[in-house]
């Protein structure tokens, strides 16, 4: 068995798509409700409180 040497540290292939998921969900909530939530994580309770307090 041979190991390939690389200059960069190994990382997962799916990590790049995770970066855009939270902003996309936050924008979808804003488009549907008119309430902008700027803090993460976007929990159901946080969304409910933002809707209640608007």
C-alpha positions as CSV (number, residue, x, y, z in Angstrom):
1,X,0.0,0.0,0.0
2,X,1.4,3.4,-1.0
3,X,0.3,6.8,0.5
4,X,0.0,9.8,-1.6
5,X,1.7,12.9,-0.2
6,X,-0.2,16.2,-0.6
7,X,0.6,19.8,0.3
8,X,-2.8,20.5,1.7
9,X,-4.6,18.8,4.6
10,X,-7.3,16.4,3.6
11,X,-10.9,17.5,4.0
12,X,-14.3,16.2,3.1
13,X,-15.9,16.6,-0.3
14,X,-19.3,17.8,1.1
15,X,-18.0,20.6,3.3
16,X,-18.2,23.2,0.6
17,X,-22.0,22.8,0.2
18,X,-22.6,23.2,3.9
19,X,-21.4,26.8,3.8
20,X,-24.3,28.0,1.7
21,X,-27.1,26.1,3.4
22,X,-27.7,28.3,6.5
23,X,-27.9,31.6,4.5
24,X,-30.2,30.0,2.0
25,X,-32.5,28.8,4.7
26,X,-32.4,32.2,6.4
27,X,-33.3,33.9,3.1
28,X,-36.2,31.5,2.5
29,X,-37.6,32.3,6.0
30,X,-37.3,36.0,5.2
31,X,-39.0,35.6,1.8
32,X,-41.8,33.6,3.4
33,X,-42.4,35.6,6.5
34,X,-40.7,39.0,6.1
35,X,-38.7,38.4,9.3
36,X,-34.9,38.5,9.0
37,X,-33.0,36.2,11.4
38,X,-29.3,37.0,11.6
39,X,-28.1,34.5,14.3
40,X,-27.4,30.8,14.0
41,X,-28.4,28.1,14.5
42,X,-31.9,28.6,13.0
43,X,-33.9,26.6,15.5
44,X,-37.7,26.4,15.3
45,X,-37.9,28.2,18.6
46,X,-35.8,31.1,17.3
47,X,-38.0,31.4,14.2
48,X,-41.1,31.3,16.3
49,X,-39.8,34.0,18.7
50,X,-38.9,36.2,15.7
51,X,-42.4,35.8,14.3
52,X,-43.9,36.5,17.6
53,X,-41.8,39.6,18.3
54,X,-42.2,41.3,14.9
